[in-house]
Amino acid sequence: MISACRTTRDILRKRVNLTTRRLHACKFTARLASKGATTRQFFRTVSNVCRLPVLGAALVAASLIAAEQVGAESQTKGIGNSSGLLRYFMVAEPQDLGIATLPHDAQGVAIAKVRAVPGSSAWLGGRDRSGQPSVERPEYWVSYDLRIVDVIRGTRANLNTGSTITVTFGKPDGKHNYIPAPALPQEFERQYFVVLFQDRSGHFHLAGFPMSEMEYEAWETEVLKFEAERARLPPKDRVAPNGSSSK
């Protein structure tokens, strides 16, 4: 998470009055000294290069390495925003797969234009038990059936135009009520761009892309408005949140 690294760097610079050059020297030295050195040698080396007391050198080195590891892990997962919010269905074709949540062993990656099948969505995380978090922890928590409209780029095997595939994606982040996906009747009439990939078992999944809080809040507002209006209708006239009729 680049923002985390920058925040840590700025805090450290203020606390120990490091110049940018000395800060980079500390980080570089910390990397080198951490390989094949004892703890005492490690901090002594950082202390000498950064011209800091050993305790200060320890704090600087540990904080820089931790921040760098967090950033590396976030970039490996493809999460480019600090909130971790992700979208899986896009109105415009994604251009940068480098920011997508594609695992390193993803197979058959393809960009496709799809339409979500009404009534096909399923929650895979298990039922809530008296307000307690679900004990079931699948890798992906949502399932949808998608009709393939076109394959834009990538592997076309098993992705025939007009065919329907089942995909899974997403997981709760503990901060938002929903995992962004088609939920309104009009959303099931639209065509979306998605990035598909397969795991080693051949199952299809969707890669996520960064989504801003503002975009999420606007979408969630529409979903909540729809659910409120739906609750006021007689049961026979209601349309389910997943686009299917409840008649």
Backbone hydrogen bonds, N-H to C=O, Kabsch-Sander energy under -0.5 kcal/mol:
donor,donor_aa,acceptor,acceptor_aa,energy
4,A,1,M,-0.5
5,C,1,M,-1.8
6,R,2,I,-2.4
7,T,3,S,-2.5
8,T,4,A,-2.4
9,R,5,C,-2.4
10,D,6,R,-2.6
11,I,7,T,-2.4
12,L,8,T,-2.6
13,R,9,R,-2.4
14,K,10,D,-1.9
15,R,11,I,-2.2
16,V,12,L,-2.6
17,N,13,R,-1.1
18,L,13,R,-0.6
23,L,19,T,-2.4
24,H,20,T,-2.3
25,A,21,R,-2.2
26,C,22,R,-2.5
27,K,23,L,-2.2
28,F,24,H,-2.8
29,T,25,A,-2.7
30,A,26,C,-2.7
31,R,27,K,-2.1
32,L,28,F,-2.1
33,A,29,T,-3.4
34,S,30,A,-1.5
35,K,32,L,-1.3
36,G,34,S,-0.8
42,F,38,T,-2.6
43,F,39,T,-2.2
44,R,40,R,-2.2
45,T,41,Q,-2.3
46,V,42,F,-2.0
47,S,43,F,-2.6
48,N,44,R,-2.3
49,V,45,T,-2.1
50,C,46,V,-2.5
51,R,47,S,-1.0
52,L,47,S,-1.7
57,A,53,P,-2.7
58,A,54,V,-2.3
59,L,55,L,-2.1
60,V,56,G,-2.6
61,A,57,A,-2.8
62,A,58,A,-2.5
63,S,59,L,-2.4
64,L,60,V,-2.6
65,I,61,A,-2.5
66,A,62,A,-2.3
67,A,63,S,-2.6
68,E,64,L,-2.3
69,Q,65,I,-2.3
70,V,66,A,-2.3
71,G,67,A,-2.2
72,A,68,E,-2.4
73,E,69,Q,-2.5
74,S,70,V,-2.3
75,Q,71,G,-2.3
76,T,72,A,-2.2
77,K,73,E,-1.8
78,G,74,S,-0.7
79,I,74,S,-2.1
80,G,78,G,-0.7
84,G,81,N,-0.8
87,R,209,F,-2.9
90,M,88,Y,-0.5
90,M,193,F,-2.4
97,L,95,Q,-0.7
99,I,96,D,-1.1
100,A,97,L,-1.2
101,T,208,G,-1.7
102,L,100,A,-1.7
106,A,103,P,-1.8
107,Q,198,Q,-2.3
110,A,196,L,-2.2
111,I,153,R,-2.5
112,A,110,A,-0.6
112,A,194,V,-2.4
113,K,150,D,-3.2
114,V,112,A,-0.5
114,V,192,Y,-3.1
115,R,147,R,-1.7
117,V,145,D,-2.7
119,G,242,N,-1.6
120,S,117,V,-1.7
122,A,143,S,-2.1
124,L,122,A,-0.6
124,L,141,W,-3.1
125,G,141,W,-0.6
129,R,132,Q,-1.3
130,S,128,D,-0.8
132,Q,129,R,-2.1
141,W,170,G,-3.4
142,V,169,F,-1.8
143,S,122,A,-2.5
144,Y,167,V,-2.4
146,L,165,I,-3.1
147,R,115,R,-2.9
148,I,146,L,-0.6
148,I,163,S,-2.9
149,V,113,K,-2.8
149,V,147,R,-0.5
150,D,113,K,-1.7
152,I,111,I,-2.1
152,I,150,D,-0.6
153,R,111,I,-1.7
155,T,109,V,-2.1
159,L,156,R,-2.0
162,G,148,I,-3.3
163,S,160,N,-2.4
165,I,146,L,-2.5
167,V,144,Y,-3.0
168,T,204,F,-1.4
169,F,142,V,-2.0
187,E,184,L,-1.0
188,F,184,L,-1.1
188,F,185,P,-0.8
189,E,186,Q,-0.8
190,R,186,Q,-0.5
192,Y,114,V,-2.9
193,F,90,M,-3.6
194,V,112,A,-2.5
196,L,110,A,-3.0
196,L,194,V,-0.6
197,F,205,H,-1.8
198,Q,107,Q,-3.5
199,D,203,H,-1.8
202,G,199,D,-1.9
204,F,166,T,-0.6
205,H,197,F,-2.6
206,L,168,T,-1.5
207,A,195,V,-2.4
209,F,87,R,-2.4
211,M,85,L,-1.7
216,Y,212,S,-2.2
217,E,213,E,-2.8
218,A,214,M,-2.0
219,W,215,E,-2.0
220,E,216,Y,-3.1
221,T,217,E,-2.2
222,E,218,A,-1.4
223,V,219,W,-1.9
224,L,220,E,-2.8
225,K,221,T,-2.2
226,F,222,E,-2.2
227,E,223,V,-2.4
228,A,224,L,-2.2
229,E,225,K,-2.3
230,R,226,F,-2.5
231,A,227,E,-1.9
232,R,228,A,-0.8
232,R,229,E,-0.6
233,L,230,R,-1.2
237,D,234,P,-2.1
238,R,234,P,-0.5
238,R,235,P,-1.1
240,A,244,S,-3.0
243,G,240,A,-2.2
246,S,238,R,-1.9
